[in-house]
């Protein structure tokens, strides 16, 4: 027969293991979200840089397209 102390110990152990598992899963979710948000921000900045470079190239090309007499 299992005593009262051992039952309580087992309950605390199970609760601790469960909490550790859930906290680990939550940390994994948060880390993944941070990674995904960082990637999206990086892509957004890259898009902005590419648009700025394309606009500069278009301005430069307009200057070259004028006929020279």
PDB file of N, CA, C and O in Angstrom:
ATOM      1  N   UNK A   1       0.840  -1.184   0.000  1.00  0.00           N
ATOM      2  CA  UNK A   1       0.000   0.000   0.000  1.00  0.00           C
ATOM      3  C   UNK A   1       0.886   1.248   0.000  1.00  0.00           C
ATOM      4  O   UNK A   1       1.891   1.320   0.707  1.00  0.00           O
ATOM      5  N   UNK A   2       0.491   2.202  -0.794  1.00  0.00           N
ATOM      6  CA  UNK A   2       1.250   3.447  -0.923  1.00  0.00           C
ATOM      7  C   UNK A   2       0.792   4.409   0.158  1.00  0.00           C
ATOM      8  O   UNK A   2      -0.405   4.607   0.366  1.00  0.00           O
ATOM      9  N   UNK A   3       1.760   5.005   0.842  1.00  0.00           N
ATOM     10  CA  UNK A   3       1.429   5.930   1.917  1.00  0.00           C
ATOM     11  C   UNK A   3       1.037   7.306   1.387  1.00  0.00           C
ATOM     12  O   UNK A   3       1.213   7.621   0.210  1.00  0.00           O
ATOM     13  N   UNK A   4       0.503   8.107   2.293  1.00  0.00           N
ATOM     14  CA  UNK A   4       0.041   9.454   1.975  1.00  0.00           C
ATOM     15  C   UNK A   4       1.192  10.308   1.445  1.00  0.00           C
ATOM     16  O   UNK A   4       1.016  11.040   0.471  1.00  0.00           O
ATOM     17  N   UNK A   5       2.360  10.224   2.069  1.00  0.00           N
ATOM     18  CA  UNK A   5       3.518  11.015   1.659  1.00  0.00           C
ATOM     19  C   UNK A   5       3.934  10.658   0.230  1.00  0.00           C
ATOM     20  O   UNK A   5       4.213  11.541  -0.581  1.00  0.00           O
ATOM     21  N   UNK A   6       3.973   9.356  -0.070  1.00  0.00           N
ATOM     22  CA  UNK A   6       4.407   8.930  -1.404  1.00  0.00           C
ATOM     23  C   UNK A   6       3.396   9.362  -2.478  1.00  0.00           C
ATOM     24  O   UNK A   6       3.794   9.735  -3.581  1.00  0.00           O
ATOM     25  N   UNK A   7       2.112   9.315  -2.168  1.00  0.00           N
ATOM     26  CA  UNK A   7       1.088   9.784  -3.116  1.00  0.00           C
ATOM     27  C   UNK A   7       1.286  11.264  -3.414  1.00  0.00           C
ATOM     28  O   UNK A   7       1.216  11.691  -4.567  1.00  0.00           O
ATOM     29  N   UNK A   8       1.532  12.033  -2.375  1.00  0.00           N
ATOM     30  CA  UNK A   8       1.749  13.482  -2.565  1.00  0.00           C
ATOM     31  C   UNK A   8       3.015  13.737  -3.377  1.00  0.00           C
ATOM     32  O   UNK A   8       3.045  14.598  -4.257  1.00  0.00           O
ATOM     33  N   UNK A   9       4.057  12.974  -3.064  1.00  0.00           N
ATOM     34  CA  UNK A   9       5.312  13.107  -3.813  1.00  0.00           C
ATOM     35  C   UNK A   9       5.090  12.795  -5.291  1.00  0.00           C
ATOM     36  O   UNK A   9       5.579  13.516  -6.159  1.00  0.00           O
ATOM     37  N   UNK A  10       4.355  11.725  -5.575  1.00  0.00           N
ATOM     38  CA  UNK A  10       4.067  11.344  -6.946  1.00  0.00           C
ATOM     39  C   UNK A  10       3.244  12.419  -7.664  1.00  0.00           C
ATOM     40  O   UNK A  10       3.480  12.716  -8.835  1.00  0.00           O
ATOM     41  N   UNK A  11       2.277  12.995  -6.946  1.00  0.00           N
ATOM     42  CA  UNK A  11       1.446  14.058  -7.522  1.00  0.00           C
ATOM     43  C   UNK A  11       2.292  15.277  -7.855  1.00  0.00           C
ATOM     44  O   UNK A  11       2.169  15.847  -8.939  1.00  0.00           O
ATOM     45  N   UNK A  12       3.154  15.678  -6.919  1.00  0.00           N
ATOM     46  CA  UNK A  12       4.027  16.834  -7.158  1.00  0.00           C
ATOM     47  C   UNK A  12       4.968  16.551  -8.326  1.00  0.00           C
ATOM     48  O   UNK A  12       5.211  17.420  -9.163  1.00  0.00           O
ATOM     49  N   UNK A  13       5.489  15.339  -8.375  1.00  0.00           N
ATOM     50  CA  UNK A  13       6.387  14.971  -9.466  1.00  0.00           C
ATOM     51  C   UNK A  13       5.666  15.045 -10.808  1.00  0.00           C
ATOM     52  O   UNK A  13       6.208  15.599 -11.765  1.00  0.00           O
ATOM     53  N   UNK A  14       4.464  14.502 -10.897  1.00  0.00           N
ATOM     54  CA  UNK A  14       3.690  14.542 -12.143  1.00  0.00           C
ATOM     55  C   UNK A  14       3.362  15.973 -12.541  1.00  0.00           C
ATOM     56  O   UNK A  14       3.474  16.335 -13.713  1.00  0.00           O
ATOM     57  N   UNK A  15       2.962  16.782 -11.578  1.00  0.00           N
ATOM     58  CA  UNK A  15       2.649  18.182 -11.872  1.00  0.00           C
ATOM     59  C   UNK A  15       3.889  18.928 -12.370  1.00  0.00           C
ATOM     60  O   UNK A  15       3.804  19.720 -13.309  1.00  0.00           O
ATOM     61  N   UNK A  16       5.026  18.678 -11.748  1.00  0.00           N
ATOM     62  CA  UNK A  16       6.269  19.335 -12.151  1.00  0.00           C
ATOM     63  C   UNK A  16       6.664  18.918 -13.559  1.00  0.00           C
ATOM     64  O   UNK A  16       7.046  19.757 -14.375  1.00  0.00           O
ATOM     65  N   UNK A  17       6.572  17.615 -13.846  1.00  0.00           N
ATOM     66  CA  UNK A  17       6.901  17.141 -15.189  1.00  0.00           C
ATOM     67  C   UNK A  17       5.953  17.726 -16.229  1.00  0.00           C
ATOM     68  O   UNK A  17       6.382  18.123 -17.312  1.00  0.00           O
ATOM     69  N   UNK A  18       4.683  17.777 -15.905  1.00  0.00           N
ATOM     70  CA  UNK A  18       3.689  18.343 -16.821  1.00  0.00           C
ATOM     71  C   UNK A  18       3.964  19.824 -17.069  1.00  0.00           C
ATOM     72  O   UNK A  18       3.916  20.295 -18.206  1.00  0.00           O
ATOM     73  N   UNK A  19       4.252  20.548 -15.989  1.00  0.00           N
ATOM     74  CA  UNK A  19       4.548  21.979 -16.133  1.00  0.00           C
ATOM     75  C   UNK A  19       5.784  22.190 -17.000  1.00  0.00           C
ATOM     76  O   UNK A  19       5.797  23.072 -17.859  1.00  0.00           O
ATOM     77  N   UNK A  20       6.815  21.392 -16.784  1.00  0.00           N
ATOM     78  CA  UNK A  20       8.036  21.529 -17.579  1.00  0.00           C
ATOM     79  C   UNK A  20       7.759  21.257 -19.054  1.00  0.00           C
ATOM     80  O   UNK A  20       8.276  21.957 -19.925  1.00  0.00           O
ATOM     81  N   UNK A  21       6.954  20.253 -19.330  1.00  0.00           N
ATOM     82  CA  UNK A  21       6.603  19.941 -20.712  1.00  0.00           C
ATOM     83  C   UNK A  21       5.841  21.091 -21.354  1.00  0.00           C
ATOM     84  O   UNK A  21       6.154  21.492 -22.475  1.00  0.00           O
ATOM     85  N   UNK A  22       4.852  21.620 -20.660  1.00  0.00           N
ATOM     86  CA  UNK A  22       4.052  22.714 -21.212  1.00  0.00           C
ATOM     87  C   UNK A  22       4.872  23.991 -21.389  1.00  0.00           C
ATOM     88  O   UNK A  22       4.745  24.681 -22.401  1.00  0.00           O
ATOM     89  N   UNK A  23       5.700  24.297 -20.416  1.00  0.00           N
ATOM     90  CA  UNK A  23       6.561  25.478 -20.532  1.00  0.00           C
ATOM     91  C   UNK A  23       7.514  25.314 -21.721  1.00  0.00           C
ATOM     92  O   UNK A  23       7.768  26.273 -22.450  1.00  0.00           O
ATOM     93  N   UNK A  24       8.032  24.120 -21.911  1.00  0.00           N
ATOM     94  CA  UNK A  24       8.901  23.861 -23.057  1.00  0.00           C
ATOM     95  C   UNK A  24       8.171  24.044 -24.370  1.00  0.00           C
ATOM     96  O   UNK A  24       8.716  24.623 -25.310  1.00  0.00           O
ATOM     97  N   UNK A  25       6.941  23.558 -24.446  1.00  0.00           N
ATOM     98  CA  UNK A  25       6.150  23.727 -25.675  1.00  0.00           C
ATOM     99  C   UNK A  25       5.849  25.208 -25.934  1.00  0.00           C
ATOM    100  O   UNK A  25       5.923  25.670 -27.072  1.00  0.00           O
ATOM    101  N   UNK A  26       5.514  25.934 -24.889  1.00  0.00           N
ATOM    102  CA  UNK A  26       5.235  27.366 -25.032  1.00  0.00           C
ATOM    103  C   UNK A  26       6.487  28.095 -25.494  1.00  0.00           C
ATOM    104  O   UNK A  26       6.411  28.960 -26.367  1.00  0.00           O
ATOM    105  N   UNK A  27       7.631  27.761 -24.925  1.00  0.00           N
ATOM    106  CA  UNK A  27       8.893  28.393 -25.342  1.00  0.00           C
ATOM    107  C   UNK A  27       9.187  28.099 -26.816  1.00  0.00           C
ATOM    108  O   UNK A  27       9.663  28.969 -27.546  1.00  0.00           O
ATOM    109  N   UNK A  28       8.904  26.880 -27.243  1.00  0.00           N
ATOM    110  CA  UNK A  28       9.107  26.521 -28.647  1.00  0.00           C
ATOM    111  C   UNK A  28       8.196  27.347 -29.552  1.00  0.00           C
ATOM    112  O   UNK A  28       8.629  27.827 -30.600  1.00  0.00           O
ATOM    113  N   UNK A  29       6.957  27.509 -29.157  1.00  0.00           N
ATOM    114  CA  UNK A  29       6.006  28.313 -29.937  1.00  0.00           C
ATOM    115  C   UNK A  29       6.485  29.756 -30.024  1.00  0.00           C
ATOM    116  O   UNK A  29       6.469  30.354 -31.100  1.00  0.00           O
ATOM    117  N   UNK A  30       6.910  30.317 -28.901  1.00  0.00           N
ATOM    118  CA  UNK A  30       7.368  31.711 -28.877  1.00  0.00           C
ATOM    119  C   UNK A  30       8.619  31.875 -29.720  1.00  0.00           C
ATOM    120  O   UNK A  30       8.731  32.837 -30.480  1.00  0.00           O
ATOM    121  N   UNK A  31       9.562  30.950 -29.595  1.00  0.00           N
ATOM    122  CA  UNK A  31      10.797  31.031 -30.385  1.00  0.00           C
ATOM    123  C   UNK A  31      10.483  30.964 -31.878  1.00  0.00           C
ATOM    124  O   UNK A  31      11.074  31.696 -32.672  1.00  0.00           O
ATOM    125  N   UNK A  32       9.566  30.098 -32.255  1.00  0.00           N
ATOM    126  CA  UNK A  32       9.169  30.004 -33.656  1.00  0.00           C
ATOM    127  C   UNK A  32       8.514  31.282 -34.141  1.00  0.00           C
ATOM    128  O   UNK A  32       8.764  31.729 -35.260  1.00  0.00           O
ATOM    129  N   UNK A  33       7.677  31.872 -33.300  1.00  0.00           N
ATOM    130  CA  UNK A  33       7.016  33.115 -33.680  1.00  0.00           C
ATOM    131  C   UNK A  33       8.024  34.247 -33.844  1.00  0.00           C
ATOM    132  O   UNK A  33       7.937  35.029 -34.790  1.00  0.00           O
ATOM    133  N   UNK A  34       8.977  34.333 -32.923  1.00  0.00           N
ATOM    134  CA  UNK A  34      10.015  35.367 -33.022  1.00  0.00           C
ATOM    135  C   UNK A  34      10.821  35.176 -34.302  1.00  0.00           C
ATOM    136  O   UNK A  34      11.121  36.142 -35.004  1.00  0.00           O
ATOM    137  N   UNK A  35      11.171  33.926 -34.602  1.00  0.00           N
ATOM    138  CA  UNK A  35      11.916  33.620 -35.825  1.00  0.00           C
ATOM    139  C   UNK A  35      11.123  34.049 -37.055  1.00  0.00           C
ATOM    140  O   UNK A  35      11.675  34.681 -37.956  1.00  0.00           O
ATOM    141  N   UNK A  36       9.829  33.711 -37.103  1.00  0.00           N
ATOM    142  CA  UNK A  36       8.998  34.039 -38.253  1.00  0.00           C
ATOM    143  C   UNK A  36       8.810  35.546 -38.412  1.00  0.00           C
ATOM    144  O   UNK A  36       8.858  36.067 -39.526  1.00  0.00           O
ATOM    145  N   UNK A  37       8.596  36.240 -37.302  1.00  0.00           N
ATOM    146  CA  UNK A  37       8.431  37.701 -37.361  1.00  0.00           C
ATOM    147  C   UNK A  37       9.725  38.357 -37.830  1.00  0.00           C
ATOM    148  O   UNK A  37       9.696  39.280 -38.644  1.00  0.00           O
ATOM    149  N   UNK A  38      10.856  37.884 -37.320  1.00  0.00           N
ATOM    150  CA  UNK A  38      12.147  38.430 -37.734  1.00  0.00           C
ATOM    151  C   UNK A  38      12.374  38.220 -39.224  1.00  0.00           C
ATOM    152  O   UNK A  38      12.857  39.117 -39.916  1.00  0.00           O
ATOM    153  N   UNK A  39      12.029  37.042 -39.715  1.00  0.00           N
ATOM    154  CA  UNK A  39      12.183  36.749 -41.146  1.00  0.00           C
ATOM    155  C   UNK A  39      11.301  37.685 -41.979  1.00  0.00           C
ATOM    156  O   UNK A  39      11.751  38.215 -42.995  1.00  0.00           O
ATOM    157  N   UNK A  40      10.055  37.890 -41.557  1.00  0.00           N
ATOM    158  CA  UNK A  40       9.144  38.771 -42.297  1.00  0.00           C
ATOM    159  C   UNK A  40       9.644  40.211 -42.310  1.00  0.00           C
ATOM    160  O   UNK A  40       9.574  40.885 -43.338  1.00  0.00           O
ATOM    161  N   UNK A  41      10.146  40.682 -41.176  1.00  0.00           N
ATOM    162  CA  UNK A  41      10.683  42.046 -41.124  1.00  0.00           C
ATOM    163  C   UNK A  41      11.887  42.161 -42.042  1.00  0.00           C
ATOM    164  O   UNK A  41      12.029  43.155 -42.754  1.00  0.00           O
ATOM    165  N   UNK A  42      12.757  41.159 -42.036  1.00  0.00           N
ATOM    166  CA  UNK A  42      13.919  41.170 -42.925  1.00  0.00           C
ATOM    167  C   UNK A  42      13.512  41.187 -44.387  1.00  0.00           C
ATOM    168  O   UNK A  42      14.099  41.915 -45.188  1.00  0.00           O
ATOM    169  N   UNK A  43      12.511  40.388 -44.742  1.00  0.00           N
ATOM    170  CA  UNK A  43      12.022  40.370 -46.123  1.00  0.00           C
ATOM    171  C   UNK A  43      11.421  41.723 -46.504  1.00  0.00           C
ATOM    172  O   UNK A  43      11.603  42.200 -47.624  1.00  0.00           O
ATOM    173  N   UNK A  44      10.710  42.329 -45.566  1.00  0.00           N
ATOM    174  CA  UNK A  44      10.089  43.627 -45.820  1.00  0.00           C
ATOM    175  C   UNK A  44      11.159  44.690 -46.066  1.00  0.00           C
ATOM    176  O   UNK A  44      11.037  45.496 -46.989  1.00  0.00           O
ATOM    177  N   UNK A  45      12.192  44.691 -45.252  1.00  0.00           N
ATOM    178  CA  UNK A  45      13.289  45.652 -45.435  1.00  0.00           C
ATOM    179  C   UNK A  45      13.986  45.398 -46.769  1.00  0.00           C
ATOM    180  O   UNK A  45      14.325  46.343 -47.481  1.00  0.00           O
ATOM    181  N   UNK A  46      14.200  44.136 -47.108  1.00  0.00           N
ATOM    182  CA  UNK A  46      14.831  43.802 -48.392  1.00  0.00           C
ATOM    183  C   UNK A  46      13.983  44.301 -49.552  1.00  0.00           C
ATOM    184  O   UNK A  46      14.515  44.832 -50.527  1.00  0.00           O
ATOM    185  N   UNK A  47      12.667  44.136 -49.455  1.00  0.00           N
ATOM    186  CA  UNK A  47      11.777  44.648 -50.497  1.00  0.00           C
ATOM    187  C   UNK A  47      11.926  46.162 -50.638  1.00  0.00           C
ATOM    188  O   UNK A  47      11.971  46.685 -51.751  1.00  0.00           O
ATOM    189  N   UNK A  48      12.001  46.851 -49.521  1.00  0.00           N
ATOM    190  CA  UNK A  48      12.170  48.307 -49.555  1.00  0.00           C
ATOM    191  C   UNK A  48      13.477  48.702 -50.220  1.00  0.00           C
ATOM    192  O   UNK A  48      13.512  49.644 -51.011  1.00  0.00           O
ATOM    193  N   UNK A  49      14.543  47.993 -49.909  1.00  0.00           N
ATOM    194  CA  UNK A  49      15.844  48.282 -50.521  1.00  0.00           C
ATOM    195  C   UNK A  49      15.784  48.040 -52.023  1.00  0.00           C
ATOM    196  O   UNK A  49      16.276  48.850 -52.809  1.00  0.00           O
ATOM    197  N   UNK A  50      15.174  46.913 -52.422  1.00  0.00           N
ATOM    198  CA  UNK A  50      15.063  46.613 -53.845  1.00  0.00           C
ATOM    199  C   UNK A  50      14.232  47.664 -54.576  1.00  0.00           C
ATOM    200  O   UNK A  50      14.571  48.049 -55.696  1.00  0.00           O
ATOM    201  N   UNK A  51      13.150  48.131 -53.956  1.00  0.00           N
ATOM    202  CA  UNK A  51      12.321  49.163 -54.585  1.00  0.00           C
ATOM    203  C   UNK A  51      13.088  50.468 -54.718  1.00  0.00           C
ATOM    204  O   UNK A  51      12.990  51.155 -55.735  1.00  0.00           O
ATOM    205  N   UNK A  52      13.853  50.808 -53.685  1.00  0.00           N
ATOM    206  CA  UNK A  52      14.642  52.039 -53.747  1.00  0.00           C
ATOM    207  C   UNK A  52      15.675  51.949 -54.861  1.00  0.00           C
ATOM    208  O   UNK A  52      15.864  52.907 -55.611  1.00  0.00           O
ATOM    209  N   UNK A  53      16.347  50.804 -54.976  1.00  0.00           N
ATOM    210  CA  UNK A  53      17.342  50.622 -56.025  1.00  0.00           C
ATOM    211  C   UNK A  53      16.707  50.636 -57.408  1.00  0.00           C
ATOM    212  O   UNK A  53      17.284  51.183 -58.347  1.00  0.00           O
ATOM    213  N   UNK A  54      15.516  50.037 -57.545  1.00  0.00           N
ATOM    214  CA  UNK A  54      14.816  50.039 -58.832  1.00  0.00           C
ATOM    215  C   UNK A  54      14.399  51.449 -59.205  1.00  0.00           C
ATOM    216  O   UNK A  54      14.488  51.831 -60.372  1.00  0.00           O
ATOM    217  N   UNK A  55      13.944  52.231 -58.228  1.00  0.00           N
ATOM    218  CA  UNK A  55      13.551  53.612 -58.512  1.00  0.00           C
ATOM    219  C   UNK A  55      14.768  54.433 -58.934  1.00  0.00           C
ATOM    220  O   UNK A  55      14.673  55.244 -59.854  1.00  0.00           O
ATOM    221  N   UNK A  56      15.901  54.234 -58.278  1.00  0.00           N
ATOM    222  CA  UNK A  56      17.122  54.952 -58.651  1.00  0.00           C
ATOM    223  C   UNK A  56      17.551  54.570 -60.061  1.00  0.00           C
ATOM    224  O   UNK A  56      17.938  55.433 -60.849  1.00  0.00           O
ATOM    225  N   UNK A  57      17.484  53.277 -60.384  1.00  0.00           N
ATOM    226  CA  UNK A  57      17.861  52.819 -61.723  1.00  0.00           C
ATOM    227  C   UNK A  57      16.916  53.411 -62.765  1.00  0.00           C
ATOM    228  O   UNK A  57      17.354  53.805 -63.845  1.00  0.00           O
ATOM    229  N   UNK A  58      15.623  53.475 -62.448  1.00  0.00           N
ATOM    230  CA  UNK A  58      14.656  54.065 -63.374  1.00  0.00           C
ATOM    231  C   UNK A  58      14.962  55.537 -63.597  1.00  0.00           C
ATOM    232  O   UNK A  58      14.883  56.019 -64.727  1.00  0.00           O
ATOM    233  N   UNK A  59      15.313  56.266 -62.529  1.00  0.00           N
ATOM    234  CA  UNK A  59      15.667  57.681 -62.681  1.00  0.00           C
ATOM    235  C   UNK A  59      16.921  57.824 -63.541  1.00  0.00           C
ATOM    236  O   UNK A  59      16.996  58.696 -64.406  1.00  0.00           O
ATOM    237  N   UNK A  60      17.912  56.949 -63.290  1.00  0.00           N
ATOM    238  CA  UNK A  60      19.149  56.990 -64.079  1.00  0.00           C
ATOM    239  C   UNK A  60      18.868  56.661 -65.538  1.00  0.00           C
ATOM    240  O   UNK A  60      19.432  57.292 -66.432  1.00  0.00           O
ATOM    241  N   UNK A  61      18.002  55.679 -65.791  1.00  0.00           N
ATOM    242  CA  UNK A  61      17.660  55.298 -67.164  1.00  0.00           C
ATOM    243  C   UNK A  61      16.915  56.407 -67.885  1.00  0.00           C
ATOM    244  O   UNK A  61      17.109  56.595 -69.086  1.00  0.00           O
ATOM    245  N   UNK A  62      16.066  57.146 -67.181  1.00  0.00           N
ATOM    246  CA  UNK A  62      15.352  58.266 -67.801  1.00  0.00           C
ATOM    247  C   UNK A  62      16.335  59.303 -68.306  1.00  0.00           C
ATOM    248  O   UNK A  62      16.147  59.867 -69.384  1.00  0.00           O
ATOM    249  N   UNK A  63      17.362  59.554 -67.551  1.00  0.00           N
ATOM    250  CA  UNK A  63      18.364  60.533 -67.960  1.00  0.00           C
ATOM    251  C   UNK A  63      19.109  60.084 -69.203  1.00  0.00           C
ATOM    252  O   UNK A  63      19.473  60.921 -70.028  1.00  0.00           O
ATOM    253  N   UNK A  64      19.345  58.801 -69.362  1.00  0.00           N
ATOM    254  CA  UNK A  64      20.050  58.269 -70.524  1.00  0.00           C
ATOM    255  C   UNK A  64      19.140  58.174 -71.740  1.00  0.00           C
ATOM    256  O   UNK A  64      19.634  58.151 -72.867  1.00  0.00           O
ATOM    257  N   UNK A  65      17.823  58.119 -71.544  1.00  0.00           N
ATOM    258  CA  UNK A  65      16.902  57.945 -72.650  1.00  0.00           C
ATOM    259  C   UNK A  65      16.692  59.219 -73.453  1.00  0.00           C
ATOM    260  O   UNK A  65      16.162  59.168 -74.563  1.00  0.00           O
ATOM    261  N   UNK A  66      17.098  60.358 -72.913  1.00  0.00           N
ATOM    262  CA  UNK A  66      16.908  61.621 -73.643  1.00  0.00           C
ATOM    263  C   UNK A  66      17.824  61.655 -74.864  1.00  0.00           C
ATOM    264  O   UNK A  66      19.003  61.312 -74.778  1.00  0.00           O
ATOM    265  N   UNK A  67      17.266  62.072 -76.002  1.00  0.00           N
ATOM    266  CA  UNK A  67      18.089  62.138 -77.217  1.00  0.00           C
ATOM    267  C   UNK A  67      19.189  63.185 -77.088  1.00  0.00           C
ATOM    268  O   UNK A  67      18.991  64.253 -76.508  1.00  0.00           O
ATOM    269  N   UNK A  68      20.339  62.859 -77.635  1.00  0.00           N
ATOM    270  CA  UNK A  68      21.461  63.776 -77.608  1.00  0.00           C
ATOM    271  C   UNK A  68      21.610  64.349 -79.007  1.00  0.00           C
ATOM    272  O   UNK A  68      21.745  63.599 -79.974  1.00  0.00           O
ATOM    273  N   UNK A  69      21.586  65.694 -79.126  1.00  0.00           N
ATOM    274  CA  UNK A  69      21.722  66.336 -80.439  1.00  0.00           C
ATOM    275  C   UNK A  69      23.150  66.720 -80.712  1.00  0.00           C
ATOM    276  O   UNK A  69      23.450  67.271 -81.771  1.00  0.00           O
TER     277      UNK A  69
END
